[in-house]
Amino acid sequence: MSESRSWQRWFFFLLVTVILAAPLVVTYVLLARDLRAAARARHLRQINNQLNQLQEQLNDVKWDALADTYDDTLHLGQGDEAELLRQTLMWYVYPDGHSFVEGIAVVNPDGSLRPSRQAAVIDDEGQPLDPQRLARLKRDHPWLEHPWLPDYRFLARAFQKDREREFYVSPLLRAPGRLVFVVASARRDQDGSFQAAVMLQHSMADLWKNIIAPAAAGLNLWLMDRRGTVGIATSPLARASAREFRATGALERVLQKGKAARAHGDYGAVGSRTQKLGAGEALLSYRSEGDSFVVGVVESKRTLGAQGQATLTAFGGVAVLSLVLLALAGAVYTLASLRRERTSVEKATLRRYAGTVSHQVRNHLLTLRGSLELIAQGRVQDRERIEQMLSGPCQEALEGIQQTVEELEALSRGEVDLEYDGQMGGSTMYRIRPRDGKDDEA
Protein backbone atom coordinates (compact mmCIF):
# COMPACT_ATOMS: atom_id res chain seq x y z
CA MET A 1 0.00 0.00 0.00
CA SER A 2 1.35 3.49 -0.84
CA GLU A 3 2.67 5.81 1.87
CA SER A 4 0.15 8.54 0.98
CA ARG A 5 -2.74 6.14 1.44
CA SER A 6 -1.39 5.14 4.86
CA TRP A 7 -1.26 8.79 5.92
CA GLN A 8 -4.80 9.28 4.65
CA ARG A 9 -5.94 6.50 6.96
CA TRP A 10 -4.13 8.03 9.90
CA PHE A 11 -5.57 11.47 9.18
CA PHE A 12 -9.06 9.98 8.96
CA PHE A 13 -8.58 8.27 12.34
CA LEU A 14 -7.33 11.54 13.88
CA LEU A 15 -10.31 13.44 12.50
CA VAL A 16 -12.76 10.88 13.89
CA THR A 17 -11.05 11.03 17.30
CA VAL A 18 -11.26 14.84 17.39
CA ILE A 19 -14.92 14.79 16.37
CA LEU A 20 -15.74 12.24 19.07
CA ALA A 21 -13.76 14.21 21.67
CA ALA A 22 -15.46 17.54 20.89
CA PRO A 23 -18.70 16.77 22.83
CA LEU A 24 -16.63 15.58 25.78
CA VAL A 25 -14.59 18.79 25.79
CA VAL A 26 -17.71 20.96 25.55
CA THR A 27 -19.35 18.98 28.36
CA TYR A 28 -16.23 19.38 30.50
CA VAL A 29 -16.17 23.17 30.00
CA LEU A 30 -19.88 23.58 30.77
CA LEU A 31 -19.72 21.21 33.71
CA ALA A 32 -16.64 22.99 35.08
CA ARG A 33 -18.50 26.30 35.07
CA ASP A 34 -21.61 24.88 36.71
CA LEU A 35 -19.62 22.79 39.17
CA ARG A 36 -17.53 25.74 40.32
CA ALA A 37 -20.62 27.91 40.69
CA ALA A 38 -22.46 25.21 42.64
CA ALA A 39 -19.43 24.50 44.85
CA ARG A 40 -18.92 28.21 45.53
CA ALA A 41 -22.60 28.66 46.42
CA ARG A 42 -22.47 25.62 48.69
CA HIS A 43 -19.29 26.92 50.34
CA LEU A 44 -20.80 30.35 50.89
CA ARG A 45 -23.94 28.77 52.34
CA GLN A 46 -21.78 26.84 54.76
CA ILE A 47 -19.90 30.01 55.76
CA ASN A 48 -23.15 31.92 56.21
CA ASN A 49 -24.58 29.10 58.32
CA GLN A 50 -21.49 29.19 60.52
CA LEU A 51 -21.72 32.99 60.78
CA ASN A 52 -25.39 32.76 61.70
CA GLN A 53 -24.47 30.29 64.42
CA LEU A 54 -21.71 32.58 65.71
CA GLN A 55 -24.05 35.58 65.65
CA GLU A 56 -26.59 33.63 67.66
CA GLN A 57 -23.96 32.47 70.14
CA LEU A 58 -22.69 36.02 70.68
CA ASN A 59 -26.26 37.16 71.16
CA ASP A 60 -26.84 34.39 73.71
CA VAL A 61 -23.65 35.30 75.60
CA LYS A 62 -24.68 38.94 75.74
CA TRP A 63 -28.33 38.49 76.66
CA ASP A 64 -27.71 35.67 79.11
CA ALA A 65 -25.34 37.99 80.95
CA LEU A 66 -27.78 40.89 80.79
CA ALA A 67 -30.65 38.73 82.06
CA ASP A 68 -28.59 37.33 84.94
CA THR A 69 -27.17 40.66 86.02
CA TYR A 70 -30.59 42.29 85.76
CA ASP A 71 -32.08 39.60 88.02
CA ASP A 72 -29.30 40.21 90.52
CA THR A 73 -29.99 43.97 90.58
CA LEU A 74 -33.55 43.19 91.64
CA HIS A 75 -32.26 41.23 94.64
CA LEU A 76 -29.54 43.57 95.81
CA GLY A 77 -29.98 44.40 99.49
CA GLN A 78 -32.33 41.47 100.14
CA GLY A 79 -29.82 38.98 101.50
CA ASP A 80 -26.23 37.82 101.37
CA GLU A 81 -24.86 39.69 98.37
CA ALA A 82 -21.79 37.43 97.98
CA GLU A 83 -24.00 34.32 97.96
CA LEU A 84 -26.27 35.95 95.35
CA LEU A 85 -23.30 36.56 93.06
CA ARG A 86 -21.93 33.06 93.69
CA GLN A 87 -25.24 31.47 92.73
CA THR A 88 -25.22 33.41 89.45
CA LEU A 89 -21.57 32.61 88.67
CA MET A 90 -22.19 28.88 89.08
CA TRP A 91 -24.10 28.84 85.77
CA TYR A 92 -20.99 29.97 83.86
CA VAL A 93 -18.54 27.42 85.29
CA TYR A 94 -17.82 24.06 83.66
CA PRO A 95 -17.41 20.92 85.81
CA ASP A 96 -13.61 21.03 85.46
CA GLY A 97 -13.56 24.60 86.77
CA HIS A 98 -12.78 26.57 83.61
CA SER A 99 -15.09 29.39 82.49
CA PHE A 100 -15.20 32.14 79.84
CA VAL A 101 -16.49 34.46 82.59
CA GLU A 102 -13.69 35.78 84.79
CA GLY A 103 -15.93 36.97 87.59
CA ILE A 104 -19.00 38.81 88.80
CA ALA A 105 -19.14 41.94 90.94
CA VAL A 106 -21.25 44.87 92.12
CA VAL A 107 -19.96 48.27 90.95
CA ASN A 108 -20.51 51.35 93.11
CA PRO A 109 -21.32 54.80 91.67
CA ASP A 110 -17.64 55.82 92.06
CA GLY A 111 -16.50 52.82 89.96
CA SER A 112 -15.18 50.75 92.86
CA LEU A 113 -16.09 47.10 93.45
CA ARG A 114 -17.87 45.88 96.56
CA PRO A 115 -16.21 43.19 98.70
CA SER A 116 -18.87 40.71 97.55
CA ARG A 117 -17.12 40.30 94.18
CA GLN A 118 -16.55 36.69 93.18
CA ALA A 119 -13.78 35.50 90.80
CA ALA A 120 -14.37 32.33 88.77
CA VAL A 121 -12.52 30.09 91.20
CA ILE A 122 -15.53 27.95 92.09
CA ASP A 123 -16.89 24.78 90.53
CA ASP A 124 -20.33 24.25 89.01
CA GLU A 125 -21.74 23.56 92.50
CA GLY A 126 -20.48 26.85 93.90
CA GLN A 127 -17.71 25.27 96.00
CA PRO A 128 -14.13 26.61 95.97
CA LEU A 129 -11.85 24.83 93.52
CA ASP A 130 -9.46 22.35 95.08
CA PRO A 131 -5.85 23.61 95.21
CA GLN A 132 -4.53 21.23 92.52
CA ARG A 133 -7.19 22.16 89.99
CA LEU A 134 -6.77 25.84 90.81
CA ALA A 135 -3.00 25.55 90.29
CA ARG A 136 -3.51 23.91 86.87
CA LEU A 137 -5.90 26.66 85.76
CA LYS A 138 -3.59 29.41 87.00
CA ARG A 139 -0.77 28.15 84.76
CA ASP A 140 -2.79 29.45 81.77
CA HIS A 141 -4.63 32.20 83.68
CA PRO A 142 -2.28 33.69 86.27
CA TRP A 143 -4.82 36.45 86.96
CA LEU A 144 -7.53 33.91 87.83
CA GLU A 145 -7.96 34.84 91.49
CA HIS A 146 -7.66 38.60 90.86
CA PRO A 147 -9.03 39.30 87.35
CA TRP A 148 -10.31 42.80 88.13
CA LEU A 149 -9.41 45.98 86.27
CA PRO A 150 -7.90 48.92 88.23
CA ASP A 151 -11.26 50.70 88.24
CA TYR A 152 -14.66 50.60 86.62
CA ARG A 153 -15.46 54.29 86.51
CA PHE A 154 -16.14 53.97 82.74
CA LEU A 155 -19.07 51.70 83.57
CA ALA A 156 -20.47 53.97 86.26
CA ARG A 157 -20.14 57.01 83.98
CA ALA A 158 -22.05 55.22 81.19
CA PHE A 159 -25.03 54.66 83.52
CA GLN A 160 -24.79 58.13 85.08
CA LYS A 161 -24.58 59.88 81.73
CA ASP A 162 -27.77 58.28 80.40
CA ARG A 163 -30.42 58.11 83.13
CA GLU A 164 -32.55 55.80 80.97
CA ARG A 165 -29.80 53.27 80.28
CA GLU A 166 -30.54 49.89 81.82
CA PHE A 167 -27.84 47.74 80.23
CA TYR A 168 -24.25 48.24 79.17
CA VAL A 169 -21.89 46.18 77.01
CA SER A 170 -18.36 47.55 77.00
CA PRO A 171 -15.95 47.48 74.08
CA LEU A 172 -12.90 45.27 74.40
CA LEU A 173 -10.68 46.34 77.28
CA ARG A 174 -6.99 45.57 77.66
CA ALA A 175 -6.09 43.73 80.81
CA PRO A 176 -2.77 42.02 81.70
CA GLY A 177 -2.24 39.26 79.15
CA ARG A 178 -5.68 39.37 77.53
CA LEU A 179 -8.70 41.30 76.28
CA VAL A 180 -11.90 41.43 78.33
CA PHE A 181 -15.33 43.02 78.09
CA VAL A 182 -18.03 43.57 80.69
CA VAL A 183 -21.79 43.20 80.54
CA ALA A 184 -23.71 45.04 83.27
CA SER A 185 -27.21 45.97 84.41
CA ALA A 186 -28.02 49.07 86.46
CA ARG A 187 -29.95 49.41 89.70
CA ARG A 188 -31.64 52.81 89.99
CA ASP A 189 -33.83 54.47 92.59
CA GLN A 190 -37.31 55.79 91.92
CA ASP A 191 -35.86 59.04 90.59
CA GLY A 192 -33.66 57.19 88.11
CA SER A 193 -30.43 57.91 89.92
CA PHE A 194 -27.73 55.30 89.49
CA GLN A 195 -27.13 53.32 92.68
CA ALA A 196 -25.13 50.28 91.60
CA ALA A 197 -24.50 47.87 88.73
CA VAL A 198 -24.07 44.11 88.66
CA MET A 199 -21.32 43.20 86.20
CA LEU A 200 -20.08 40.00 84.56
CA GLN A 201 -16.52 40.21 83.20
CA HIS A 202 -15.79 38.05 80.14
CA SER A 203 -12.44 36.90 78.79
CA MET A 204 -12.20 37.12 74.98
CA ALA A 205 -9.61 34.33 74.84
CA ASP A 206 -11.83 31.95 76.81
CA LEU A 207 -14.89 33.06 74.88
CA TRP A 208 -13.04 32.10 71.70
CA LYS A 209 -11.83 28.79 73.06
CA ASN A 210 -15.12 27.65 74.57
CA ILE A 211 -17.77 29.25 72.38
CA ILE A 212 -16.52 30.51 69.02
CA ALA A 213 -13.68 28.18 68.00
CA PRO A 214 -15.78 24.98 67.73
CA ALA A 215 -18.01 26.69 65.14
CA ALA A 216 -15.16 28.44 63.29
CA ALA A 217 -12.83 25.58 62.39
CA GLY A 218 -10.91 26.29 59.19
CA LEU A 219 -12.32 29.81 58.72
CA ASN A 220 -10.41 33.05 58.13
CA LEU A 221 -12.35 34.76 60.91
CA TRP A 222 -12.04 38.01 62.81
CA LEU A 223 -14.06 39.63 65.59
CA MET A 224 -14.06 43.36 66.28
CA ASP A 225 -15.72 45.62 68.84
CA ARG A 226 -17.42 48.92 68.13
CA ARG A 227 -14.15 50.85 68.55
CA GLY A 228 -12.38 48.76 65.93
CA THR A 229 -10.33 46.71 68.39
CA VAL A 230 -9.70 43.27 66.94
CA GLY A 231 -10.29 40.59 69.53
CA ILE A 232 -9.83 37.57 67.25
CA ALA A 233 -8.05 37.09 63.93
CA THR A 234 -7.37 33.50 62.93
CA SER A 235 -5.05 34.15 59.96
CA PRO A 236 -3.01 36.87 58.19
CA LEU A 237 -5.82 37.13 55.63
CA ALA A 238 -8.32 37.71 58.45
CA ARG A 239 -6.12 40.42 59.99
CA ALA A 240 -5.74 42.19 56.64
CA SER A 241 -9.51 42.00 56.11
CA ALA A 242 -10.20 43.47 59.57
CA ARG A 243 -7.80 46.37 58.90
CA GLU A 244 -9.46 47.13 55.57
CA PHE A 245 -12.93 46.90 57.11
CA ARG A 246 -12.02 49.43 59.79
CA ALA A 247 -10.01 51.76 57.51
CA THR A 248 -12.80 52.12 54.93
CA GLY A 249 -15.41 53.14 57.50
CA ALA A 250 -17.44 49.98 57.00
CA LEU A 251 -17.46 49.34 60.76
CA GLU A 252 -19.58 52.42 61.53
CA ARG A 253 -22.06 51.65 58.77
CA VAL A 254 -22.48 48.03 59.84
CA LEU A 255 -22.96 49.02 63.48
CA GLN A 256 -25.71 51.45 62.47
CA LYS A 257 -27.40 48.66 60.51
CA GLY A 258 -26.97 46.35 63.49
CA LYS A 259 -28.62 48.85 65.80
CA ALA A 260 -31.56 49.23 63.40
CA ALA A 261 -31.84 45.44 63.03
CA ARG A 262 -31.84 45.03 66.80
CA ALA A 263 -34.72 47.52 67.04
CA HIS A 264 -36.69 45.24 64.70
CA GLY A 265 -36.00 42.16 66.79
CA ASP A 266 -33.12 40.70 64.73
CA TYR A 267 -29.74 39.69 66.08
CA GLY A 268 -27.94 42.34 64.08
CA ALA A 269 -26.67 43.29 60.62
CA VAL A 270 -26.12 40.69 57.89
CA GLY A 271 -24.12 41.29 54.74
CA SER A 272 -21.09 40.79 52.54
CA ARG A 273 -18.69 42.97 50.59
CA THR A 274 -15.74 42.66 48.23
CA GLN A 275 -12.36 43.68 49.64
CA LYS A 276 -9.11 44.49 47.85
CA LEU A 277 -6.35 43.00 49.97
CA GLY A 278 -2.67 42.40 49.40
CA ALA A 279 -3.37 38.84 48.26
CA GLY A 280 -5.96 40.06 45.71
CA GLU A 281 -9.70 40.43 45.83
CA ALA A 282 -11.56 38.70 48.63
CA LEU A 283 -15.16 38.25 49.68
CA LEU A 284 -16.03 39.20 53.25
CA SER A 285 -19.21 37.88 54.86
CA TYR A 286 -20.09 39.49 58.18
CA ARG A 287 -22.60 39.56 61.02
CA SER A 288 -23.00 41.99 63.86
CA GLU A 289 -24.25 41.35 67.36
CA GLY A 290 -26.49 44.39 67.60
CA ASP A 291 -24.14 47.38 67.65
CA SER A 292 -21.61 45.79 70.02
CA PHE A 293 -19.48 43.39 67.96
CA VAL A 294 -18.91 42.46 64.33
CA VAL A 295 -17.66 39.04 63.27
CA GLY A 296 -16.45 38.43 59.72
CA VAL A 297 -15.26 35.53 57.59
CA VAL A 298 -13.13 36.31 54.54
CA GLU A 299 -12.16 34.10 51.59
CA SER A 300 -9.95 35.08 48.66
CA LYS A 301 -11.74 34.91 45.33
CA ARG A 302 -8.99 32.62 44.11
CA THR A 303 -9.89 30.16 46.86
CA LEU A 304 -13.60 30.52 46.11
CA GLY A 305 -12.87 29.91 42.43
CA ALA A 306 -11.07 26.71 43.33
CA GLN A 307 -14.14 25.29 45.04
CA GLY A 308 -15.15 22.06 43.33
CA GLN A 309 -11.66 21.69 41.83
CA ALA A 310 -11.14 18.24 43.30
CA THR A 311 -14.31 16.89 41.67
CA LEU A 312 -13.48 18.74 38.47
CA THR A 313 -9.96 17.31 38.43
CA ALA A 314 -11.33 13.81 38.93
CA PHE A 315 -13.78 14.30 36.07
CA GLY A 316 -11.01 15.73 33.89
CA GLY A 317 -8.85 12.72 34.66
CA VAL A 318 -11.65 10.36 33.65
CA ALA A 319 -12.23 12.38 30.47
CA VAL A 320 -8.53 12.35 29.53
CA LEU A 321 -8.32 8.63 30.28
CA SER A 322 -11.37 8.06 28.07
CA LEU A 323 -9.75 9.99 25.24
CA VAL A 324 -6.48 8.08 25.64
CA LEU A 325 -8.33 4.77 25.58
CA LEU A 326 -10.28 5.94 22.54
CA ALA A 327 -7.06 6.94 20.81
CA LEU A 328 -5.38 3.64 21.70
CA ALA A 329 -8.38 1.65 20.51
CA GLY A 330 -8.44 3.61 17.25
CA ALA A 331 -4.71 3.22 16.82
CA VAL A 332 -4.89 -0.54 17.37
CA TYR A 333 -7.82 -0.83 14.98
CA THR A 334 -6.11 1.33 12.36
CA LEU A 335 -2.86 -0.63 12.62
CA ALA A 336 -4.71 -3.92 12.32
CA SER A 337 -6.69 -2.59 9.37
CA LEU A 338 -3.56 -1.31 7.66
CA ARG A 339 -1.79 -4.60 8.31
CA ARG A 340 -4.68 -6.62 6.90
CA GLU A 341 -4.92 -4.36 3.87
CA ARG A 342 -1.16 -4.45 3.33
CA THR A 343 -1.20 -8.24 3.56
CA SER A 344 -4.12 -8.40 1.15
CA VAL A 345 -2.40 -6.04 -1.28
CA GLU A 346 0.85 -7.99 -1.04
CA LYS A 347 -0.97 -11.25 -1.78
CA ALA A 348 -2.75 -9.71 -4.74
CA THR A 349 0.52 -8.20 -5.99
CA LEU A 350 2.35 -11.52 -5.70
CA ARG A 351 -0.53 -13.25 -7.45
CA ARG A 352 -0.38 -10.77 -10.30
CA TYR A 353 3.41 -10.93 -10.42
CA ALA A 354 3.22 -14.72 -10.52
CA GLY A 355 1.02 -14.35 -13.57
CA THR A 356 3.58 -12.01 -15.12
CA VAL A 357 6.45 -14.44 -14.34
CA SER A 358 4.53 -17.43 -15.71
CA HIS A 359 3.75 -15.46 -18.89
CA GLN A 360 7.40 -14.55 -19.38
CA VAL A 361 8.70 -18.07 -18.65
CA ARG A 362 6.01 -19.60 -20.87
CA ASN A 363 7.08 -17.35 -23.76
CA HIS A 364 10.73 -18.32 -23.29
CA LEU A 365 9.85 -22.00 -23.05
CA LEU A 366 7.73 -21.78 -26.21
CA THR A 367 10.70 -20.22 -27.97
CA LEU A 368 13.01 -22.99 -26.78
CA ARG A 369 10.52 -25.76 -27.53
CA GLY A 370 9.75 -24.44 -30.99
CA SER A 371 13.42 -24.16 -31.92
CA LEU A 372 14.32 -27.60 -30.57
CA GLU A 373 11.34 -29.24 -32.34
CA LEU A 374 12.39 -27.76 -35.65
CA ILE A 375 15.90 -29.11 -35.15
CA ALA A 376 14.71 -32.50 -33.83
CA GLN A 377 12.29 -33.01 -36.76
CA GLY A 378 15.05 -32.22 -39.22
CA ARG A 379 13.28 -29.27 -40.63
CA VAL A 380 16.41 -27.24 -40.03
CA GLN A 381 19.49 -29.19 -41.11
CA ASP A 382 21.87 -26.48 -42.06
CA ARG A 383 24.56 -26.38 -39.37
CA GLU A 384 25.03 -22.65 -39.64
CA ARG A 385 21.28 -22.13 -39.35
CA ILE A 386 21.11 -24.44 -36.32
CA GLU A 387 23.93 -22.52 -34.62
CA GLN A 388 22.12 -19.25 -35.31
CA MET A 389 18.94 -20.58 -33.75
CA LEU A 390 20.76 -21.92 -30.65
CA SER A 391 22.83 -18.77 -30.15
CA GLY A 392 19.96 -16.44 -31.02
CA PRO A 393 16.36 -17.10 -29.87
CA CYS A 394 17.26 -20.08 -27.69
CA GLN A 395 20.05 -18.25 -25.90
CA GLU A 396 17.83 -15.20 -25.33
CA ALA A 397 15.09 -17.44 -23.93
CA LEU A 398 17.54 -19.13 -21.55
CA GLU A 399 18.88 -15.77 -20.44
CA GLY A 400 15.32 -14.55 -19.88
CA ILE A 401 14.54 -17.57 -17.74
CA GLN A 402 17.82 -17.10 -15.84
CA GLN A 403 17.03 -13.42 -15.23
CA THR A 404 13.56 -14.32 -13.97
CA VAL A 405 15.03 -16.87 -11.55
CA GLU A 406 17.55 -14.29 -10.28
CA GLU A 407 14.79 -11.74 -9.82
CA LEU A 408 12.77 -14.22 -7.79
CA GLU A 409 15.80 -14.96 -5.60
CA ALA A 410 16.45 -11.23 -5.09
CA LEU A 411 12.79 -10.70 -4.26
CA SER A 412 12.88 -13.53 -1.71
CA ARG A 413 15.93 -11.94 -0.05
CA GLY A 414 14.17 -8.53 0.13
CA GLU A 415 16.74 -6.87 -2.13
CA VAL A 416 14.19 -5.66 -4.66
CA ASP A 417 10.52 -4.63 -4.80
CA LEU A 418 7.72 -5.06 -7.27
CA GLU A 419 6.71 -2.08 -9.38
CA TYR A 420 3.50 -1.66 -11.34
CA ASP A 421 4.26 -1.64 -15.08
CA GLY A 422 0.87 -1.43 -16.74
CA GLN A 423 -1.73 -3.72 -18.24
CA MET A 424 -1.46 -6.41 -20.87
CA GLY A 425 -4.83 -7.56 -21.97
CA GLY A 426 -6.70 -8.49 -18.83
CA SER A 427 -3.56 -9.04 -16.73
CA THR A 428 -1.73 -6.60 -14.49
CA MET A 429 2.00 -6.40 -15.25
CA TYR A 430 4.73 -5.87 -12.64
CA ARG A 431 8.49 -5.53 -12.91
CA ILE A 432 11.37 -5.65 -10.47
CA ARG A 433 12.97 -2.46 -9.14
CA PRO A 434 15.88 -2.12 -6.68
CA ARG A 435 15.06 -0.85 -3.18
CA ASP A 436 17.14 2.30 -3.71
CA GLY A 437 14.58 3.45 -6.28
CA LYS A 438 16.72 2.78 -9.41
CA ASP A 439 15.39 0.56 -12.14
CA ASP A 440 16.89 -2.87 -12.57
CA GLU A 441 19.40 -3.03 -15.41
CA ALA A 442 17.71 -6.10 -16.83
C-alpha positions, 0 to 999 in steps of 0.5 A: 500500500502506498505511503500517501494512502497510509497517511490518509488512513491516519488522518481519517482516524485523527479526524474521527477522534477529534470529532468524538472528543469535541462533545466531551470537551464541551461537556467538560467546560460547561460542567466545570463552570456549573460545578464551580458555581455550585461549589462556591454557592455551597461553600458560601452557604456553609460560611453563612450558616457558621456565621449565623451560628456565631451571631446567635452564640454572641447574642446568647452570651450577651443576653444571658449575661444581661438577664442574669445581672438584671435579676441580681440587681432586683435582689440587691440588698435582700440577702447575702450579696456574695451568695447571690453573686456566687449562685449566678456565677455557678451557671458559667462554670464548667465541671472542670472549673474553667469558664469564659467568665472571669468573675462577677461583681457589684460596681458602686457609683464611684467605679469601685467594686464591693467586697462581695465580688466573686472571681471564677474560682468555684466549681459548678456547684459553687464550692471553691476549687481544690488547690490542685485544679486551681493551680492547673488553671492558674498556669494558663490564667495567672490572673484567675484569682484577681481578674479585676481591672484597676477601676470601673469608673467607665461603667459607672459614667455610662449609667450616670450619663444616660439616666434611661440606660438599663444595660451596658456592654463595653468594648474590648478592654486591655487587661494584663495578658488578655482582652476582656469586656463587661456586661452590666445591668443598672440598679436605679432608685425611683428618681432614676439615679444610678445606685449600683450595677451588677457586672459579669466580666468576660475573657475574649480568649476563653470566649473564643476557646469555649464558644466561638472556635468549635463553630469556626474551624478552618475559617479566616475569621475576625471579631471586632468591637465597636471601637475597631479593636480586633479581639480575634483574627485567625489568619493573616488574611483575616487580619488584613480583612479586619484592617481594611474593614475598619479603615474604609469606614465599613465598621460604623455603617455596619454598626448602624445597621446592626442597631436598626436590626436590633430595634426590629428584633433581629440579632444584628446586621447581615451582609457581605462585601468585596475587599481588595487585599494584598493577596488580591480580591476577597469576599467578606461575609459578616454579622453583627451582634447588635451594635456591640461586635462584628464578626467576619469571615473572609475568603480570597476569590482565588480560593472561592474559584477553586471550590469544586476543583477536586471533583473537576480534576477527577472528572477531567482525569476520567475524560482524559483517560477516556480519550487516551483509551479511545485513541489507543483503541483507534490506533490498534484498529487502524494498525490492524486494518492497515496490516490486513490491507497491506497483507491483502495487497501484497498477496494480490501483488504476488498473485499478479506478479506470478502471472507475469512471471509465468507469462514470461517463462512460458514465452521463453519455453515456447521459444526454446521448444519451438526451436528444438522441435524444428531441429529435432524433426530435421526441418532445419538441417543447415549447421550454420542455421542451427547454430544461429537458432541456438545462439539467437532465440534459444540463448535469449530465452535461456537468459530470460529464464535465468534473469527471472530466476535471479529476480525471484531470488532477489525478491525472496531476499528482500533486495528488490521490490515489485513495481507496477508496469501497466496492463497487458490484456486483462492481466496486471504487469509488474516488474522488479525495481531495486530498493534504492529506487533505481530501475533494474538493469535487466 
